[in-house]
Amino acid sequence: MKSYFKKYNFTLITMAPIHIGSGSFYTQKEYIYENNQYIFPDKVQLYQEIAKLGPKYQEKFEKFLLENISNNSRKSRLIDFLNDSKIKSRNFGGYAIQATGFETENKGQLNQINKFIRDPYGNPYIPGSSLKGAIRTILVNEKFAEEDEYIPWGAHKNEKFDDIFHEIYVADSQPLKNEDLVLAQKWDFSKEKSPRKITQANSLPVFRESLRPFLQVRFVIQVQTPRAAELIGSLMSYAEKFYQKYKNKFLIDFPNEYQQDNIYAPMYLGAGSGFWTKTDIDRVKIGDIGNGKLKMKGKGVLKLTKFKKKKFKYKGETKYLIKNNNNFYEMGKVNFIVKEVKE
């Protein structure tokens, strides 16, 4: 008996900066800020270059790495060490990211920069598991939205294994380039604190390597059953319905000019997009979210970031990704297109 198989091309368009974290970060001792760019040297090559200068420089570098680790005094920066050691080279086999101009801290003195995930060759990419998680959120909210709807998901004791998401395989994205990255700062806008005044949004000292807006990222999705094919074939419709639910539940409380329009089906992806983009909205009880100082106030805050105002051509018309003059984007917002591959 012939097995069932369908393949889909999934094209994702970043409508705002997108961060998929690796779980690690850079400190000021690990990057160089110079000529309006952040340079991230390869650590091995950096040490090898310093070692060539002799034991004196090796010892000085090791001391530099260890100083100020456990106290609150000013942290030494890598650029300071290089200048003090009269090392002019900056080419240590790493990569550079152009400054956005929207960092609120002193240039080149960002305490911590969260790294984007990379493949074994050092290329940024979006794991298939990250995209699949966002797809799952959409389907749970729309396809399986009813209170008594059974979701065939995972193993259950004394029951036959039945997991519809196991029948959907999402490959990792095509490799991307370091040139596709920008640094995106975290901004929180609370309606309660500053009703309809986005200029009073709160900037936080959190910076993330992120994919720049209006970048196309391609995936391949494969399905093994007709029911899985129905989900992926209808995913754009489900996504539009989920977005409307999200808008009615959360975005409606915030100024329209800070909500980005869609050109294709909408989705939110990665870190910093906010609680309501990653949950089963109908089943949430607001009073149960968090506890103590971490308890969410009301419906929470709108998660934003800043980047230059980006224009593009759509059906012969010039449009902008954002509708405000404060350069605010919805962190993690993407649009997507799904097309079946005809064999």
Number of C-alpha atoms within 10 A of each C-alpha: 3 4 6 10 13 18 19 20 15 19 17 23 22 23 30 30 31 30 28 24 18 12 9 11 16 15 16 19 18 19 25 21 21 14 9 13 16 19 22 19 19 15 14 11 14 17 16 12 17 19 15 10 11 10 11 10 16 17 12 13 18 11 11 18 15 11 12 13 11 7 8 7 9 7 16 18 20 19 20 14 16 16 11 9 13 9 13 8 10 15 14 17 12 17 16 17 18 16 18 15 13 15 21 11 13 7 15 19 16 18 16 18 21 21 20 23 19 19 13 6 7 14 14 26 20 27 18 16 13 15 20 19 16 18 22 17 19 27 21 18 23 21 16 15 18 13 8 7 10 9 16 14 12 12 11 11 6 6 7 9 12 14 14 17 19 13 17 21 17 22 17 19 19 14 15 20 13 19 13 14 22 24 27 28 26 18 24 19 22 23 19 12 11 13 13 17 13 19 10 13 20 14 17 12 14 16 22 25 25 28 30 20 24 18 16 16 18 19 19 20 21 20 23 17 15 12 13 20 21 11 19 24 15 14 21 20 14 21 25 18 17 25 19 14 16 16 15 11 14 17 19 12 17 19 13 13 14 20 21 19 16 15 14 16 20 24 26 28 26 21 14 25 20 20 16 18 21 18 16 19 21 13 11 11 8 14 12 9 15 11 9 6 7 8 13 16 14 12 17 19 21 24 20 28 24 23 22 16 16 14 12 11 9 10 6 7 7 9 14 14 23 23 17 16 10 14 17 26 26 24 28 27 25 26 23 22 17 20 14 16 12 7 5
